[in-house]
Amino acid sequence: MYEIQTFTLCDGWVNTWHTNGKPTVFKSFGEALDELNEHLANLKYANMAEDRNTYQINNIGDTKCTNNS
């Protein structure tokens, strides 16, 4: 399982992405990367460009997947 983590000044790398109130995790690295790319494209389209370096995809092992994929 993989999660997209965002760098925060207070807590370092954390999963700030949630689905229905639960942390969002993905079944594969590719799914997480596709979601991150879509997120960054949406921000760019809205003229709210974000630095890709504030995100990372982390392998969190075999935890229960909580997103809809």
N, CA, C and O atoms as CSV, one atom per row, in Angstrom:
chain,resi,resn,atom,element,x,y,z
A,1,MET,N,N,0.841,-1.169,0.000
A,1,MET,CA,C,0.000,0.000,0.000
A,1,MET,C,C,0.890,1.236,0.000
A,1,MET,O,O,2.005,1.225,0.522
A,2,TYR,N,N,0.371,2.291,-0.594
A,2,TYR,CA,C,1.122,3.533,-0.739
A,2,TYR,C,C,0.256,4.709,-0.321
A,2,TYR,O,O,-0.968,4.679,-0.447
A,3,GLU,N,N,0.916,5.743,0.178
A,3,GLU,CA,C,0.205,6.965,0.492
A,3,GLU,C,C,0.988,8.144,-0.059
A,3,GLU,O,O,2.208,8.083,-0.211
A,4,ILE,N,N,0.264,9.221,-0.356
A,4,ILE,CA,C,0.895,10.465,-0.773
A,4,ILE,C,C,1.104,11.277,0.493
A,4,ILE,O,O,0.160,11.549,1.234
A,5,GLN,N,N,2.331,11.656,0.728
A,5,GLN,CA,C,2.645,12.442,1.910
A,5,GLN,C,C,3.002,13.867,1.496
A,5,GLN,O,O,3.587,14.098,0.439
A,6,THR,N,N,2.639,14.802,2.345
A,6,THR,CA,C,2.930,16.217,2.140
A,6,THR,C,C,3.892,16.658,3.231
A,6,THR,O,O,3.733,16.292,4.395
A,7,PHE,N,N,4.893,17.449,2.848
A,7,PHE,CA,C,5.833,17.940,3.857
A,7,PHE,C,C,5.216,19.116,4.595
A,7,PHE,O,O,4.764,20.082,3.980
A,8,THR,N,N,5.203,19.024,5.927
A,8,THR,CA,C,4.716,20.119,6.770
A,8,THR,C,C,5.849,20.556,7.697
A,8,THR,O,O,6.675,19.743,8.109
A,9,LEU,N,N,5.877,21.837,8.016
A,9,LEU,CA,C,6.928,22.352,8.894
A,9,LEU,C,C,6.847,21.776,10.300
A,9,LEU,O,O,7.877,21.538,10.931
A,10,CYS,N,N,5.652,21.553,10.791
A,10,CYS,CA,C,5.488,21.068,12.167
A,10,CYS,C,C,5.750,19.574,12.322
A,10,CYS,O,O,6.390,19.149,13.283
A,11,ASP,N,N,5.252,18.773,11.372
A,11,ASP,CA,C,5.282,17.315,11.543
A,11,ASP,C,C,6.129,16.578,10.522
A,11,ASP,O,O,6.191,15.349,10.564
A,12,GLY,N,N,6.781,17.276,9.612
A,12,GLY,CA,C,7.555,16.599,8.581
A,12,GLY,C,C,6.622,15.983,7.550
A,12,GLY,O,O,5.626,16.602,7.175
A,13,TRP,N,N,6.925,14.773,7.082
A,13,TRP,CA,C,6.130,14.099,6.056
A,13,TRP,C,C,4.924,13.416,6.681
A,13,TRP,O,O,5.083,12.536,7.527
A,14,VAL,N,N,3.709,13.813,6.272
A,14,VAL,CA,C,2.476,13.210,6.784
A,14,VAL,C,C,1.473,13.033,5.640
A,14,VAL,O,O,1.527,13.739,4.633
A,15,ASN,N,N,0.571,12.092,5.816
A,15,ASN,CA,C,-0.507,11.878,4.863
A,15,ASN,C,C,-1.640,12.838,5.218
A,15,ASN,O,O,-2.359,12.630,6.195
A,16,THR,N,N,-1.788,13.883,4.419
A,16,THR,CA,C,-2.857,14.854,4.659
A,16,THR,C,C,-4.046,14.610,3.736
A,16,THR,O,O,-5.009,15.376,3.759
A,17,TRP,N,N,-3.996,13.555,2.923
A,17,TRP,CA,C,-5.071,13.234,1.987
A,17,TRP,C,C,-6.052,12.300,2.682
A,17,TRP,O,O,-5.653,11.307,3.290
A,18,HIS,N,N,-7.348,12.629,2.587
A,18,HIS,CA,C,-8.372,11.826,3.251
A,18,HIS,C,C,-9.555,11.549,2.322
A,18,HIS,O,O,-9.902,12.362,1.466
A,19,THR,N,N,-10.158,10.386,2.517
A,19,THR,CA,C,-11.367,9.977,1.814
A,19,THR,C,C,-12.380,9.567,2.867
A,19,THR,O,O,-12.132,8.648,3.647
A,20,ASN,N,N,-13.517,10.241,2.894
A,20,ASN,CA,C,-14.560,9.945,3.890
A,20,ASN,C,C,-14.019,9.966,5.315
A,20,ASN,O,O,-14.394,9.134,6.141
A,21,GLY,N,N,-13.136,10.923,5.598
A,21,GLY,CA,C,-12.615,11.081,6.951
A,21,GLY,C,C,-11.493,10.134,7.336
A,21,GLY,O,O,-11.017,10.179,8.471
A,22,LYS,N,N,-11.053,9.269,6.410
A,22,LYS,CA,C,-9.971,8.319,6.695
A,22,LYS,C,C,-8.787,8.618,5.787
A,22,LYS,O,O,-8.976,9.048,4.649
A,23,PRO,N,N,-7.547,8.394,6.280
A,23,PRO,CA,C,-6.383,8.626,5.424
A,23,PRO,C,C,-6.491,7.819,4.123
A,23,PRO,O,O,-6.838,6.638,4.135
A,24,THR,N,N,-6.189,8.477,3.015
A,24,THR,CA,C,-6.267,7.825,1.712
A,24,THR,C,C,-4.996,7.039,1.445
A,24,THR,O,O,-3.893,7.573,1.568
A,25,VAL,N,N,-5.146,5.775,1.080
A,25,VAL,CA,C,-4.019,4.941,0.660
A,25,VAL,C,C,-4.369,4.311,-0.683
A,25,VAL,O,O,-5.539,4.199,-1.048
A,26,PHE,N,N,-3.341,3.907,-1.404
A,26,PHE,CA,C,-3.493,3.378,-2.751
A,26,PHE,C,C,-2.891,1.980,-2.840
A,26,PHE,O,O,-1.940,1.654,-2.131
A,27,LYS,N,N,-3.454,1.166,-3.715
A,27,LYS,CA,C,-3.007,-0.221,-3.862
A,27,LYS,C,C,-1.643,-0.328,-4.533
A,27,LYS,O,O,-0.922,-1.303,-4.321
A,28,SER,N,N,-1.279,0.685,-5.355
A,28,SER,CA,C,-0.004,0.622,-6.059
A,28,SER,C,C,0.640,1.996,-6.129
A,28,SER,O,O,-0.013,3.024,-5.953
A,29,PHE,N,N,1.934,1.983,-6.391
A,29,PHE,CA,C,2.670,3.227,-6.585
A,29,PHE,C,C,2.085,3.990,-7.768
A,29,PHE,O,O,1.946,5.212,-7.719
A,30,GLY,N,N,1.745,3.266,-8.829
A,30,GLY,CA,C,1.185,3.889,-10.028
A,30,GLY,C,C,-0.117,4.622,-9.757
A,30,GLY,O,O,-0.322,5.719,-10.277
A,31,GLU,N,N,-1.000,4.043,-8.953
A,31,GLU,CA,C,-2.268,4.700,-8.603
A,31,GLU,C,C,-2.002,5.985,-7.830
A,31,GLU,O,O,-2.639,7.009,-8.079
A,32,ALA,N,N,-1.074,5.931,-6.904
A,32,ALA,CA,C,-0.742,7.125,-6.115
A,32,ALA,C,C,-0.129,8.196,-7.009
A,32,ALA,O,O,-0.456,9.376,-6.882
A,33,LEU,N,N,0.753,7.789,-7.908
A,33,LEU,CA,C,1.387,8.738,-8.815
A,33,LEU,C,C,0.366,9.378,-9.744
A,33,LEU,O,O,0.424,10.584,-9.983
A,34,ASP,N,N,-0.566,8.592,-10.270
A,34,ASP,CA,C,-1.624,9.146,-11.124
A,34,ASP,C,C,-2.451,10.173,-10.368
A,34,ASP,O,O,-2.771,11.231,-10.910
A,35,GLU,N,N,-2.799,9.875,-9.129
A,35,GLU,CA,C,-3.599,10.793,-8.316
A,35,GLU,C,C,-2.827,12.082,-8.027
A,35,GLU,O,O,-3.390,13.175,-8.092
A,36,LEU,N,N,-1.545,11.949,-7.711
A,36,LEU,CA,C,-0.721,13.127,-7.448
A,36,LEU,C,C,-0.588,13.980,-8.705
A,36,LEU,O,O,-0.697,15.204,-8.639
A,37,ASN,N,N,-0.353,13.340,-9.846
A,37,ASN,CA,C,-0.235,14.088,-11.103
A,37,ASN,C,C,-1.525,14.830,-11.431
A,37,ASN,O,O,-1.487,15.973,-11.886
A,38,GLU,N,N,-2.665,14.185,-11.201
A,38,GLU,CA,C,-3.948,14.835,-11.442
A,38,GLU,C,C,-4.141,16.028,-10.508
A,38,GLU,O,O,-4.601,17.090,-10.929
A,39,HIS,N,N,-3.787,15.845,-9.248
A,39,HIS,CA,C,-3.888,16.929,-8.264
A,39,HIS,C,C,-3.044,18.129,-8.690
A,39,HIS,O,O,-3.513,19.267,-8.660
A,40,LEU,N,N,-1.798,17.871,-9.086
A,40,LEU,CA,C,-0.910,18.958,-9.490
A,40,LEU,C,C,-1.402,19.631,-10.771
A,40,LEU,O,O,-1.281,20.848,-10.909
A,41,ALA,N,N,-1.952,18.864,-11.703
A,41,ALA,CA,C,-2.508,19.439,-12.936
A,41,ALA,C,C,-3.710,20.328,-12.625
A,41,ALA,O,O,-3.859,21.396,-13.217
A,42,ASN,N,N,-4.566,19.895,-11.701
A,42,ASN,CA,C,-5.714,20.707,-11.308
A,42,ASN,C,C,-5.273,22.016,-10.661
A,42,ASN,O,O,-5.859,23.068,-10.919
A,43,LEU,N,N,-4.249,21.954,-9.829
A,43,LEU,CA,C,-3.736,23.171,-9.209
A,43,LEU,C,C,-3.157,24.113,-10.259
A,43,LEU,O,O,-3.383,25.322,-10.209
A,44,LYS,N,N,-2.416,23.559,-11.200
A,44,LYS,CA,C,-1.836,24.381,-12.265
A,44,LYS,C,C,-2.938,25.035,-13.091
A,44,LYS,O,O,-2.839,26.216,-13.426
A,45,TYR,N,N,-3.980,24.288,-13.422
A,45,TYR,CA,C,-5.109,24.811,-14.187
A,45,TYR,C,C,-5.781,25.970,-13.453
A,45,TYR,O,O,-6.248,26.923,-14.077
A,46,ALA,N,N,-5.824,25.882,-12.138
A,46,ALA,CA,C,-6.442,26.925,-11.320
A,46,ALA,C,C,-5.451,28.039,-10.961
A,46,ALA,O,O,-5.727,28.870,-10.097
A,47,ASN,N,N,-4.295,28.044,-11.634
A,47,ASN,CA,C,-3.240,29.030,-11.367
A,47,ASN,C,C,-2.779,28.995,-9.918
A,47,ASN,O,O,-2.460,30.028,-9.328
A,48,MET,N,N,-2.747,27.799,-9.356
A,48,MET,CA,C,-2.288,27.599,-7.984
A,48,MET,C,C,-1.158,26.567,-7.984
A,48,MET,O,O,-1.206,25.578,-7.252
A,49,ALA,N,N,-0.151,26.809,-8.807
A,49,ALA,CA,C,0.935,25.845,-8.965
A,49,ALA,C,C,1.569,25.507,-7.616
A,49,ALA,O,O,1.794,26.385,-6.783
A,50,GLU,N,N,1.845,24.245,-7.422
A,50,GLU,CA,C,2.441,23.732,-6.185
A,50,GLU,C,C,3.752,23.047,-6.543
A,50,GLU,O,O,3.866,22.436,-7.605
A,51,ASP,N,N,4.718,23.145,-5.681
A,51,ASP,CA,C,6.007,22.504,-5.893
A,51,ASP,C,C,5.874,21.001,-5.663
A,51,ASP,O,O,5.485,20.572,-4.576
A,52,ARG,N,N,6.190,20.205,-6.669
A,52,ARG,CA,C,6.114,18.741,-6.567
A,52,ARG,C,C,6.979,18.222,-5.425
A,52,ARG,O,O,6.701,17.160,-4.868
A,53,ASN,N,N,8.021,18.963,-5.074
A,53,ASN,CA,C,8.931,18.508,-4.022
A,53,ASN,C,C,8.319,18.552,-2.627
A,53,ASN,O,O,8.934,18.076,-1.673
A,54,THR,N,N,7.118,19.113,-2.490
A,54,THR,CA,C,6.457,19.091,-1.183
A,54,THR,C,C,5.643,17.816,-0.999
A,54,THR,O,O,4.981,17.637,0.024
A,55,TYR,N,N,5.696,16.924,-2.003
A,55,TYR,CA,C,4.966,15.649,-1.946
A,55,TYR,C,C,5.931,14.489,-2.142
A,55,TYR,O,O,6.942,14.609,-2.834
A,56,GLN,N,N,5.599,13.371,-1.521
A,56,GLN,CA,C,6.310,12.120,-1.780
A,56,GLN,C,C,5.317,10.977,-1.683
A,56,GLN,O,O,4.293,11.076,-1.007
A,57,ILE,N,N,5.639,9.888,-2.373
A,57,ILE,CA,C,4.818,8.680,-2.305
A,57,ILE,C,C,5.592,7.678,-1.471
A,57,ILE,O,O,6.739,7.350,-1.774
A,58,ASN,N,N,4.949,7.196,-0.416
A,58,ASN,CA,C,5.623,6.326,0.546
A,58,ASN,C,C,4.956,4.952,0.590
A,58,ASN,O,O,3.731,4.852,0.654
A,59,ASN,N,N,5.769,3.900,0.557
A,59,ASN,CA,C,5.279,2.529,0.716
A,59,ASN,C,C,5.026,2.307,2.198
A,59,ASN,O,O,5.945,2.393,3.012
A,60,ILE,N,N,3.775,2.021,2.545
A,60,ILE,CA,C,3.429,1.840,3.965
A,60,ILE,C,C,3.139,0.386,4.303
A,60,ILE,O,O,2.645,0.089,5.391
A,61,GLY,N,N,3.439,-0.518,3.389
A,61,GLY,CA,C,3.262,-1.931,3.677
A,61,GLY,C,C,1.840,-2.409,3.435
A,61,GLY,O,O,1.115,-1.825,2.629
A,62,ASP,N,N,1.443,-3.454,4.118
A,62,ASP,CA,C,0.149,-4.100,3.910
A,62,ASP,C,C,-0.910,-3.584,4.874
A,62,ASP,O,O,-1.318,-4.299,5.789
A,63,THR,N,N,-1.357,-2.345,4.673
A,63,THR,CA,C,-2.451,-1.824,5.468
A,63,THR,C,C,-3.704,-1.822,4.624
A,63,THR,O,O,-3.628,-1.914,3.399
A,64,LYS,N,N,-4.836,-1.720,5.249
A,64,LYS,CA,C,-6.115,-1.755,4.538
A,64,LYS,C,C,-6.268,-0.508,3.667
A,64,LYS,O,O,-6.054,0.609,4.137
A,65,CYS,N,N,-6.631,-0.698,2.421
A,65,CYS,CA,C,-6.843,0.393,1.485
A,65,CYS,C,C,-8.141,1.109,1.826
A,65,CYS,O,O,-9.186,0.472,1.951
A,66,THR,N,N,-8.081,2.453,1.979
A,66,THR,CA,C,-9.267,3.197,2.379
A,66,THR,C,C,-9.814,4.119,1.298
A,66,THR,O,O,-10.724,4.905,1.563
A,67,ASN,N,N,-9.269,4.035,0.071
A,67,ASN,CA,C,-9.846,4.869,-0.969
A,67,ASN,C,C,-10.741,4.018,-1.847
A,67,ASN,O,O,-10.888,2.820,-1.603
A,68,ASN,N,N,-11.329,4.603,-2.843
A,68,ASN,CA,C,-12.287,3.900,-3.689
A,68,ASN,C,C,-11.643,3.118,-4.820
A,68,ASN,O,O,-12.363,2.523,-5.621
A,69,SER,N,N,-10.308,3.092,-4.924
A,69,SER,CA,C,-9.699,2.359,-6.029
A,69,SER,C,C,-9.508,0.894,-5.706
A,69,SER,O,O,-9.004,0.139,-6.538
